[in-house]
Amino acid sequence: MRLYSASVTTVPIISVDNVTNSAEEDELSIEEPLEIELLLHGTDGIRPYSIAVTMRTPGNDVELAAGFLFTEGMIQSENDLVDIQSTSSNVVQATLKPSVRIDAAKFNRHSFVSSSCGVCGKRTIAAVFTARRYQVNHGAPRVRTEVIHGLPGTQREAQANFHRTGGLHASALFDESGNLLSLFEDVGRHNALDKLIGSELLEGKLPLIDRLLLVSGRASFELIQKAAMAGIPVVAAVGAPSSLAVSLARETSMTLLGFVRDNRFNVYSDAGRFGEGR
């Protein structure tokens, strides 16, 4: 195995077709664990506390950690951070202001981002409302159908590592005219979105109240939860949404689009941003 870059490696393979077998090399997306630690004040001084380990594609680890802290409701803005930095190849440490109070229950990565059924789903949605700081603007931004049709092609063209490996998810941020503003890739779809939101957070650009988000693959509840935390009003997915993702989008007045490909899509919530009859 040969490391090709921070996020891509090559491995020897045997390529098999109907005629021959040949020795070749294939490019793979790297997957490694990232540990996110908080430096907290205690009776015995400042100690690191591990709050999450996520399997991710290396790169933009600080943004990933910042986005995770924000979308899980542990911080409210970049001002809650004293410092955040990579301390080794697979560890990011964040120091929070002493005034920031951390709920120990949130040290569990899935404290409220859980699979839902019946009443537990309602509690999960309620937890998002409790944790989120921003709300989406009703009826804004206005969305044109042709802009939505153009998002997947623009995203694919910008996915450099996906073209090489075929093994990465992407989250892409656009303005209301369909101009690509930011894109992050990762083996985990939730990590790609945390990287994007973390980048915007660290640049002081939240909330993203006039932005469009396109995610590769399906729209899970976890992705809609993270988008809602960042105040994103329009989320489009190349694949299908889950039932709880649709429920949360409707509760938060978010426009949720699924199957955005091949010049078609479904509108699962708040079609009013497309105007009358759209």
C-alpha positions, 0 to 999 in steps of 0.5 A: 500500500502506498500513500498517495496524499493525505486522503488517498492511497494506492493498493495493488489489485488484480483487475478481472474482466471477461477476457483477462486478469491483470495486475494493476493499482487502484486508488482508495479513500483513506479511512482513519479514526479521529478522536475529538477531545475537550480540555476541561477545567477540573479540581485537578487542573486541565485534563483532556476528555475524549468526547467522540471518535469518528471514522473519517477521511484525513483532512480538515480535521479542525473544521470537522471537530468544530462542526461536530461540537457545534452541530451536537450543541456543545458550543453555540458559536466560534466565540465559545472556543479558546483554541482548537488544533490538531495535536497529532495525526488523529487527534483534535483538541478543543479548549472552551471558554470557562463559561461554557457548560458541557452536559456530560450526556452529550459526550455520547455522540448519538445522545440525540441523533438516534434512529427513531420510532414513534414517540422516541422520534418525537423526542429526538426532534424536540431535542433538536429544537432545544439545542439549536440556536438559529431558525430558518427564514420563512419563504426565503431564499426563493429557489428557481428550479433550474438552479436545483437542476444544476447543483449535482453537476457542479458538485460532481465537477468539484469532487476531485478525490471522488473522481479518483476513488469513487468512495467519498461523500460530499457536502456542497454549499451554494448561494441562491443563484447556484454558485458553489461556495464550499465543498468538503468530501469524506468517507462519512456523509455526516463528517463531510457536512461537519467539515463544511459547517465547521469551516463556516463556523470558524470563519464567523459565517453562521447562520447560513440562512440564505444558502443551499446545501447539496449532499451526496447519497440519501438525506438522513435525519442526522444530516437534516439535524446538522443543517437545521443547527446551522440555519440552512433553509434548503437541503437537496439530496441526490438520494432519498430522505428518511421519514424522520428527516422529512418530519424534522424538515417540516417542523423546522420549515426547511425545504427538503429535496430528494432524488435531485438528479437527471433534471428531476427532484421531489419536494418533501417539505416547504414547496413555498420557496419555489413560488405558487404552484411549484 
